[in-house]
Amino acid sequence: MTTDTTTQEIRGVLIQVEGAHLLLPNATISEVLSYSTPEPVDNAPDWLLGRLRWRGWQVPLVSFSRLSGTAEEHGGLGSKVIILKALGGNPKFPYFALLTQGFPRLVTVSRDRLAFDAEEQSGLPEAVQASVTLNEDLAWLPDLARLETMIGEALRAAA
């Protein structure tokens, strides 16, 4: 039996952050919330906005725009928070959150709709593993493992 790999599709979400779009697998998202001011974390980098209380957890909130250097993103009216499942397996750190501009957009990702341009890969910000085009939308594929490591290091250094 042969499989036509060009017809394989996954569900993804395009997330608008200030200055960029992020493309993530839909399965990584736990919930979308309205923005509320996080509890600050002393001595944290400016991209770590603080911690939010969510379902009994203290979830670190990240401004990906600040982390990537694309914009000085601040939460406010119309901002959303996306709770993501951490992939690192740390039972003390099962979730983290990203500040976004509006609701994520559900998309279908298939090989024939996703373009990877090798020339666009140089000079990518930290925690971005690739730049892609999905249909007509330019987006970054975040390196979620690297992002989790950076959050953990920032929280340990701030403690």
N, C-alpha and C positions, 0 to 999 in steps of 0.2 A: 504494500500500500504506500502510495506517495502522498506527500502533503505539499500543497501549494503555499509556500511561506508568504507570498505576497498578499494572501487574503487573511492572514492572521491579524486580529485586531485586539487592542486592549482599550479599556475605558481610562481616560485621563481627565485631568482638570487643568485649565489655564487659569493662573492666578495673577491678577494685576497687583504689582507692587509699584511704588512710585519710581518711574524711570525704566521699568522692565516688566516682562511677563515671565512667569515660571511655569514649567510643565511638569506635573507630578502624576504618578499613578493614582487613580481614584481610591484605591485600597488603603493608601497611607493616611487619608483624612478621616478623623473621628467625628468632628463636629465643626460647624461654623457658628461663631458667636458675634454679637455686636461688641464693639470696642468698649472697654472700661479701663480706667487708669490702673496700671499695674502697681504692685508694691515695689518700691525701688530696691535694687541690690547695690549696697555700698561697694565702691571701688570696682565696679563692673565696667567693661568697655561700653562706649556709647550705643553700640548696636544691640546690647542686651538691655532692653527697656525695663525689665523687672520681672516679677512673678505674678501670675494670675491664679486665683483660686478656681478650680474646676473639678467637680465631682470628688472632692476630698484631696485633690493633689495640688501642690504648688508647682505650676507649670511655667517654665521660663518663656518669656515673650521676646522674640527676635524681630528687629527691623532688618530685613534682607537688603533693603536699599542702602541703609547705612553701612552694613557689613560689606557690601559690594562696592561702595563708594559712588553709587549712581545718584543718590539724593539724600537729603536730610529729612527723612520721613518721620512724621509725627502722627499719632493717632488722633482722631477727632470724629466729628459728625460724618457719617457715611463710611467710616473705616470699619473693617471686620477683622476678626481674629480667627485663624484657622488652626484648630488643634490637630497636630500630626502624631501618629504613632511612631515612637522612637524604634529604630531597628537594631540598636546595639545590645539589647537583651539585659540592660541594667534594671533590676527591679525597683530601684530607687528613682529612676529617671525614665519612666515608660512613655512619657509624652513631652512634646514641646510645642510652642505656638509661633505662628508667623503673623505679623501685621500685614493686612492687605487693604486694597482700595476696592471696596465692593465685593460682591459675591463671586466665587469661582465659577467658571464656565465649563460645564461638562463637554468633553470632546471625545471623538473616536480617533484613536491613533493606529494607523496602519503603515506598512512600509512604503506604500505608494503615495501617502500623504505627508510623510516626514522626510525632510531633506537635511542632511548633515553636510555643511560646507567646511572643508578642511582649512580654508583660509581664515575663517571666522574663529578658529580655535586658539589663536595666539593672543596672549594678553588677557585671558579671562580672569575675572576676579576670583579670589579664594572662595572655596565652597561652591564653585560652579564647575561641573565636569564637562559640559559641552554647550555650544550654541546651535540651535536648530531652527528650521522653519517648518511649521505645521500648517498646511494649506497656505495662507498668506501671512500668518502670524509668526513673527520672530520671537523666540523664547529661549530661556536658559533651562538646562537640566541641572537642578541643584545636586550637589554631592551631599546627600543626606547623612552619610556616615561621617564625613569630614565636619559637617555642621554640628552634629551631635558631639563630636570630640571637642570642637571649639567651645560649645556651650558648657560642657563638663569642665574644661580647663578654666574658663572664665569664672564659673561658680566656685571652683576650688580656690582660685587665686583671690576671689573676693571674700572668702570665708575667714 
